[in-house]
Amino acid sequence: MDKYLQMVFKTDQDKKVNIKVTVPREDLDAAEVKDVMDTIIENNVIHAAAGDLVAIDRAYIVETDITELDLDIE
């Protein structure tokens, strides 16, 4: 199963910017994610074409489960 953290920010141009963390810690909690997102905004460390990050929109963890089909190809 693949798992990633998606953080979504609002910009000063009224757009959204997504940051994907491909290998989040298993014990990650909402407070830690919020703190990191606040730090990213406060320090202006991400420069996006959609504008400067100014607010947190949301964050979520995505889990994908892949089942390969046996196509019996020879």
C-alpha positions as CSV (number, residue, x, y, z in Angstrom):
1,M,0.0,0.0,0.0
2,D,1.3,3.4,-0.9
3,K,0.7,6.4,1.4
4,Y,1.3,10.1,1.1
5,L,0.5,13.4,2.9
6,Q,-1.1,16.1,0.8
7,M,-1.0,19.7,2.2
8,V,-3.1,22.3,0.5
9,F,-2.5,26.1,0.9
10,K,-4.3,29.2,-0.2
11,T,-2.4,31.9,-2.0
12,D,-2.5,35.6,-2.2
13,Q,-3.9,35.3,-5.7
14,D,-6.9,33.3,-4.4
15,K,-5.6,30.0,-5.8
16,K,-4.5,26.8,-4.2
17,V,-1.1,25.1,-4.0
18,N,-0.6,21.4,-3.1
19,I,2.5,20.0,-1.5
20,K,2.8,16.2,-1.5
21,V,5.0,14.4,1.0
22,T,5.5,10.9,-0.4
23,V,6.8,9.1,2.7
24,P,5.1,10.5,5.8
25,R,5.9,9.2,9.2
26,E,3.5,6.6,10.5
27,D,2.9,8.4,13.8
28,L,2.2,11.8,12.1
29,D,-0.6,13.8,13.7
30,A,-2.7,16.8,12.8
31,A,-1.0,19.2,15.2
32,E,2.5,18.5,13.7
33,V,1.2,18.9,10.2
34,K,-0.4,22.2,11.1
35,D,2.8,23.4,12.7
36,V,4.8,22.6,9.6
37,M,2.3,24.3,7.3
38,D,2.3,27.4,9.5
39,T,6.1,27.4,9.4
40,I,6.1,27.1,5.6
41,I,3.8,30.1,5.4
42,E,5.6,32.2,8.0
43,N,9.0,31.7,6.4
44,N,7.8,32.0,2.8
45,V,9.9,29.0,1.8
46,I,7.7,27.9,-1.2
47,H,7.5,30.1,-4.3
48,A,4.7,29.1,-6.5
49,A,3.4,30.5,-9.8
50,A,0.0,30.7,-8.2
51,G,1.3,33.3,-5.7
52,D,2.6,33.4,-2.1
53,L,1.2,30.9,0.4
54,V,-0.9,32.9,2.9
55,A,-3.2,30.4,4.6
56,I,-3.8,26.7,5.3
57,D,-6.7,25.2,3.3
58,R,-6.5,21.5,4.4
59,A,-4.3,18.4,4.8
60,Y,-5.0,14.8,4.4
61,I,-3.3,11.4,4.1
62,V,-4.0,9.3,1.0
63,E,-3.6,5.6,1.0
64,T,-3.7,3.6,-2.2
65,D,-4.0,-0.2,-2.5
66,I,-3.0,-1.8,-5.8
67,T,-4.2,-5.2,-6.9
68,E,-2.6,-6.5,-10.0
69,L,-4.7,-8.6,-12.3
70,D,-3.4,-11.8,-13.7
71,L,-3.9,-11.4,-17.4
72,D,-2.4,-14.8,-18.2
73,I,-0.1,-13.3,-20.9
74,E,2.5,-15.6,-22.4
